[in-house]
Amino acid sequence: MNQPLVKIEHISSGYFSETVLKDASLNIYPNDFIGIIGPNGGGKTTLVKTILGIQPLFTGKITFPLGRPAMGYLPQISQIDKSFPITVRELVGSGLGAKRKWFPHLLKSQKTQVEKLLGEAGLLPLASRPIGELSGGQIQKAFLCRAIINNPSLLILDEPNTFVDKSFEKELYRWLEELNRKMAILLVSHDIGTISPMVKTIACVNVNLHYHPSNQITEDILKVYNCPVDLIAHGSVPHRVLKEHDHE
């Protein structure tokens, strides 16, 4: 069997003394496309931030058998500061910041790379605009460009379809299908009905992590999820999770 990009072994993590994610294990292989589902507060974002190294471990370990991979990250739109004084072009260029911090200091070849990616994303006409002037879908697209500008081996997206229109959502998923030919993808989402045909496997995170080696929504997943769902009439156990709901 191929070596995993990321090997997660019995990790626990959280905030201050509160454990949010407990005894989670997962292997992420090259070209995986894993959907991360689970209720609000169940530990999905904690898992993502722990993989990225921005959230400390309480217990367990994360190793990289093939060497630490380049990672791209698209955060939740609610975490994005739209007032930050940066243009779309500068934002995307900052994704090359391992060597250069801001766009004006990029090499000519890197500037060309940024312009090419902006063109492919349909953002070139907006390249000089401050990010605060963009719509939700345009901001997501700009941050996705930033996340992939370095050709990562692993792309992590945290609720990319929140607060965006359906036309952008369809475009996003077509884009991700193409990117998955070149990189592994972790996609955090509440909208199971949308992501299940796209992803290859599913991990349900609700304090613990339960991995399902297929994209089929099963009764087992529903039991583990322990969350109110709205059932739709297609598939064996078809459903999607309501975006806003209370938990006991």
MOLINFEN-V652260 format. One record per residue. N is the residue number from 1. NEAR is the number of other C-alpha atoms within 12 Angstrom. D_LAST is the distance of its C-alpha to the last C-alpha in Angstrom with 2 decimals. Layout:
BEGIN
n->[N/N]
near->[NEAR/NEAR]
d_last->[D_LAST/D_LAST]
END
This chain:
BEGIN
n->[1/2/3/4/5/6/7/8/9/10/11/12/13/14/15/16/17/18/19/20/21/22/23/24/25/26/27/28/29/30/31/32/33/34/35/36/37/38/39/40/41/42/43/44/45/46/47/48/49/50/51/52/53/54/55/56/57/58/59/60/61/62/63/64/65/66/67/68/69/70/71/72/73/74/75/76/77/78/79/80/81/82/83/84/85/86/87/88/89/90/91/92/93/94/95/96/97/98/99/100/101/102/103/104/105/106/107/108/109/110/111/112/113/114/115/116/117/118/119/120/121/122/123/124/125/126/127/128/129/130/131/132/133/134/135/136/137/138/139/140/141/142/143/144/145/146/147/148/149/150/151/152/153/154/155/156/157/158/159/160/161/162/163/164/165/166/167/168/169/170/171/172/173/174/175/176/177/178/179/180/181/182/183/184/185/186/187/188/189/190/191/192/193/194/195/196/197/198/199/200/201/202/203/204/205/206/207/208/209/210/211/212/213/214/215/216/217/218/219/220/221/222/223/224/225/226/227/228/229/230/231/232/233/234/235/236/237/238/239/240/241/242/243/244/245/246/247/248]
near->[6/13/16/25/31/35/26/30/22/23/32/32/36/29/20/11/12/15/25/32/38/29/27/38/29/36/32/39/29/29/29/36/40/40/43/44/50/44/37/31/26/32/36/40/40/38/47/42/29/31/40/30/18/16/23/26/32/24/20/21/23/33/26/25/18/17/15/19/26/27/34/35/39/37/33/30/27/18/18/19/18/24/13/15/16/26/30/41/40/35/41/47/42/31/37/34/22/14/15/19/17/24/31/21/17/25/18/14/14/27/25/19/26/37/32/21/31/32/20/18/32/20/32/24/17/27/32/22/23/23/31/22/21/25/21/26/30/37/42/41/42/48/44/41/44/36/36/39/37/30/26/29/35/40/44/43/40/36/35/41/37/27/19/24/17/16/13/24/25/19/23/33/28/18/22/34/24/17/29/30/19/20/31/38/44/49/47/43/38/38/33/42/30/28/38/35/23/31/35/29/34/38/42/44/40/34/33/31/35/30/30/28/22/21/31/29/39/22/16/17/34/29/17/25/34/23/29/23/27/20/19/18/11/15/17/14/23/26/29/31/31/22/23/16/15/14/16/9]
d_last->[41.63/41.35/40.07/36.64/36.50/33.50/32.66/29.29/29.28/26.46/25.29/22.62/22.01/19.95/20.67/22.65/21.51/17.94/17.90/15.93/18.01/19.31/22.45/22.71/26.01/27.45/30.97/31.82/35.23/37.65/36.86/33.41/30.99/27.48/24.41/21.40/18.13/14.45/11.20/11.48/11.71/12.44/16.05/18.12/19.99/20.39/22.08/24.31/25.35/26.12/28.35/30.04/30.73/29.15/26.31/27.64/26.98/25.91/27.28/28.80/31.09/31.66/35.20/37.25/39.81/41.73/41.72/39.16/38.63/38.75/35.25/34.37/31.10/29.68/26.88/24.27/26.23/24.18/25.69/29.19/31.42/33.40/35.73/37.09/40.82/41.26/42.59/41.33/44.31/43.70/40.01/40.87/43.79/41.66/40.11/43.50/43.09/43.53/47.21/47.39/45.11/45.84/47.35/50.80/51.40/50.65/53.51/55.09/53.73/50.18/50.59/51.80/48.74/46.44/48.47/48.41/44.63/44.23/46.65/44.80/41.54/43.35/42.77/46.40/47.12/44.25/45.21/46.60/43.83/41.36/37.87/36.68/38.66/36.89/34.32/30.92/32.35/35.53/33.75/31.73/35.05/36.83/34.31/34.46/38.24/37.88/35.69/38.29/41.51/42.07/41.66/38.81/38.31/34.51/32.72/29.05/27.27/23.85/22.54/26.16/25.53/23.34/25.26/28.32/30.24/30.65/34.26/33.39/30.58/33.19/35.65/33.21/32.53/36.28/36.91/34.43/36.10/39.40/38.13/36.70/40.32/40.95/37.77/34.51/31.39/27.73/25.72/22.08/20.62/17.73/20.43/20.98/23.36/25.64/25.77/26.04/29.72/30.54/29.17/30.82/27.94/24.16/22.05/18.32/16.70/13.30/14.47/17.27/19.59/20.69/23.88/25.22/28.95/29.03/27.54/26.71/23.20/22.86/20.72/20.21/18.68/16.26/15.25/14.97/13.07/10.04/9.33/10.49/14.22/17.31/20.10/23.64/26.78/28.39/28.36/27.38/23.57/23.51/20.47/19.19/15.78/15.10/15.83/13.58/10.12/6.75/3.76/0.00]
END
